């Protein structure tokens, strides 16, 4: 029974995977991953709304804030 349990662990341990920036034979140029398309933004990293993320508009404090102020 111990031998059967260790085989399951080894099977999960030896999974096929590509390590970033390591060579591979999958693509013709030898890379394991493609470079991102120009202008690509990672999920959760688009911070276009400066008022929301910094609390300022053009480096000044705003006169109003568009989210409602409530007491908690």
C-alpha positions as protocol buffer text, in pm:
chain_id: "A"
residue {
  index: 1
  type: UNK
  ca { x: 0 y: 0 z: 0 }
}
residue {
  index: 2
  type: UNK
  ca { x: 289 y: 236 z: 75 }
}
residue {
  index: 3
  type: UNK
  ca { x: 433 y: 171 z: -271 }
}
residue {
  index: 4
  type: UNK
  ca { x: 101 y: 262 z: -439 }
}
residue {
  index: 5
  type: UNK
  ca { x: 76 y: 590 z: -243 }
}
residue {
  index: 6
  type: UNK
  ca { x: 429 y: 694 z: -338 }
}
residue {
  index: 7
  type: UNK
  ca { x: 360 y: 631 z: -708 }
}
residue {
  index: 8
  type: UNK
  ca { x: 71 y: 876 z: -703 }
}
residue {
  index: 9
  type: UNK
  ca { x: 296 y: 1144 z: -555 }
}
residue {
  index: 10
  type: UNK
  ca { x: 567 y: 1086 z: -816 }
}
residue {
  index: 11
  type: UNK
  ca { x: 315 y: 1110 z: -1099 }
}
residue {
  index: 12
  type: UNK
  ca { x: 200 y: 1449 z: -973 }
}
residue {
  index: 13
  type: UNK
  ca { x: 559 y: 1559 z: -917 }
}
residue {
  index: 14
  type: UNK
  ca { x: 672 y: 1494 z: -1276 }
}
residue {
  index: 15
  type: UNK
  ca { x: 416 y: 1707 z: -1460 }
}
residue {
  index: 16
  type: UNK
  ca { x: 504 y: 1841 z: -1805 }
}
residue {
  index: 17
  type: UNK
  ca { x: 541 y: 2218 z: -1786 }
}
residue {
  index: 18
  type: UNK
  ca { x: 733 y: 2505 z: -1936 }
}
residue {
  index: 19
  type: UNK
  ca { x: 945 y: 2725 z: -1712 }
}
residue {
  index: 20
  type: UNK
  ca { x: 942 y: 3094 z: -1820 }
}
residue {
  index: 21
  type: UNK
  ca { x: 1247 y: 3214 z: -2015 }
}
residue {
  index: 22
  type: UNK
  ca { x: 1384 y: 2860 z: -2051 }
}
residue {
  index: 23
  type: UNK
  ca { x: 1443 y: 2715 z: -2396 }
}
residue {
  index: 24
  type: UNK
  ca { x: 1196 y: 2480 z: -2560 }
}
residue {
  index: 25
  type: UNK
  ca { x: 1153 y: 2291 z: -2884 }
}
residue {
  index: 26
  type: UNK
  ca { x: 782 y: 2381 z: -2907 }
}
residue {
  index: 27
  type: UNK
  ca { x: 831 y: 2708 z: -3101 }
}
residue {
  index: 28
  type: UNK
  ca { x: 1067 y: 2743 z: -3398 }
}
residue {
  index: 29
  type: UNK
  ca { x: 1271 y: 3020 z: -3230 }
}
residue {
  index: 30
  type: UNK
  ca { x: 1345 y: 2800 z: -2925 }
}
residue {
  index: 31
  type: UNK
  ca { x: 1141 y: 2998 z: -2671 }
}
residue {
  index: 32
  type: UNK
  ca { x: 893 y: 2844 z: -2429 }
}
residue {
  index: 33
  type: UNK
  ca { x: 659 y: 3147 z: -2434 }
}
residue {
  index: 34
  type: UNK
  ca { x: 554 y: 3423 z: -2669 }
}
residue {
  index: 35
  type: UNK
  ca { x: 627 y: 3790 z: -2600 }
}
residue {
  index: 36
  type: UNK
  ca { x: 317 y: 3995 z: -2509 }
}
residue {
  index: 37
  type: UNK
  ca { x: 148 y: 4198 z: -2782 }
}
residue {
  index: 38
  type: UNK
  ca { x: 245 y: 4567 z: -2779 }
}
residue {
  index: 39
  type: UNK
  ca { x: 13 y: 4767 z: -2553 }
}
residue {
  index: 40
  type: UNK
  ca { x: -90 y: 4465 z: -2344 }
}
residue {
  index: 41
  type: UNK
  ca { x: -174 y: 4545 z: -1981 }
}
residue {
  index: 42
  type: UNK
  ca { x: -170 y: 4279 z: -1712 }
}
residue {
  index: 43
  type: UNK
  ca { x: -499 y: 4205 z: -1538 }
}
residue {
  index: 44
  type: UNK
  ca { x: -549 y: 4442 z: -1245 }
}
residue {
  index: 45
  type: UNK
  ca { x: -270 y: 4679 z: -1355 }
}
residue {
  index: 46
  type: UNK
  ca { x: -466 y: 4935 z: -1560 }
}
residue {
  index: 47
  type: UNK
  ca { x: -470 y: 5247 z: -1344 }
}
residue {
  index: 48
  type: UNK
  ca { x: -611 y: 5510 z: -1581 }
}
residue {
  index: 49
  type: UNK
  ca { x: -832 y: 5677 z: -1321 }
}
residue {
  index: 50
  type: UNK
  ca { x: -583 y: 5894 z: -1129 }
}
residue {
  index: 51
  type: UNK
  ca { x: -854 y: 6035 z: -901 }
}
residue {
  index: 52
  type: UNK
  ca { x: -948 y: 5687 z: -783 }
}
residue {
  index: 53
  type: UNK
  ca { x: -591 y: 5562 z: -732 }
}
residue {
  index: 54
  type: UNK
  ca { x: -414 y: 5878 z: -607 }
}
residue {
  index: 55
  type: UNK
  ca { x: -694 y: 6101 z: -476 }
}
residue {
  index: 56
  type: UNK
  ca { x: -568 y: 6389 z: -690 }
}
residue {
  index: 57
  type: UNK
  ca { x: -652 y: 6546 z: -1024 }
}
residue {
  index: 58
  type: UNK
  ca { x: -352 y: 6694 z: -1208 }
}
residue {
  index: 59
  type: UNK
  ca { x: -150 y: 6689 z: -881 }
}
residue {
  index: 60
  type: UNK
  ca { x: -419 y: 6888 z: -693 }
}
residue {
  index: 61
  type: UNK
  ca { x: -687 y: 6783 z: -448 }
}
residue {
  index: 62
  type: UNK
  ca { x: -1028 y: 6760 z: -622 }
}
residue {
  index: 63
  type: UNK
  ca { x: -1323 y: 6979 z: -527 }
}
residue {
  index: 64
  type: UNK
  ca { x: -1555 y: 6678 z: -529 }
}
residue {
  index: 65
  type: UNK
  ca { x: -1527 y: 6303 z: -527 }
}
residue {
  index: 66
  type: UNK
  ca { x: -1766 y: 6098 z: -736 }
}
residue {
  index: 67
  type: UNK
  ca { x: -1811 y: 5812 z: -484 }
}
residue {
  index: 68
  type: UNK
  ca { x: -2063 y: 5870 z: -206 }
}
residue {
  index: 69
  type: UNK
  ca { x: -1932 y: 5942 z: 147 }
}
residue {
  index: 70
  type: UNK
  ca { x: -2100 y: 5724 z: 407 }
}
residue {
  index: 71
  type: UNK
  ca { x: -2042 y: 5647 z: 771 }
}
residue {
  index: 72
  type: UNK
  ca { x: -1970 y: 5288 z: 857 }
}
